[in-house]
C-alpha cells in the first residue's frame, strides 16, 4: 500500500537539512530503485523552485510499504529527523486514485 509521509521542519533548520541531505537522498534513491517511490520533495517556504536562504517548511514522500508500521519505522530513521531538521512527522495510508 502507498503511504504519505509529511514532515515539518523546525525553524532555522536549513543548515542541518543541507548537511544531512546526501544521506536523506540516498534512502529515497533506494526506494526509487526498488520501484516503491511515487514522489518525494521538499516544500519551499516561498513560491519558488529554489527558495535560497528562505529554506523549506517540510518534506513530502509518497512511497509503498507493506504496512503502516513499516512506513512509520522507515520515517523514524530519516537522516533529517536524526539531524534535528524535523519538528514533526505524520505517516498516513494513501489510496492512489490518479494517475
Number of C-alpha atoms within 10 A of each C-alpha: 14 20 24 21 21 20 23 19 23 15 12 14 18 18 13 17 21 13 13 19 14 11 13 17 15 12 15 19 14 12 16 16 10 10 11 17 19 15 12 17 12 17 20 17 15 13 8 10 9 12 13 12 10 13 21 22 20 20 18 17 19 21 22 22 18 10 13 17 11 13 21 17 12 13 19 14 12 18 22 24 21 12 15 14 25 23 14 12 17 12 19 14 17 14 10 11 5 4 3
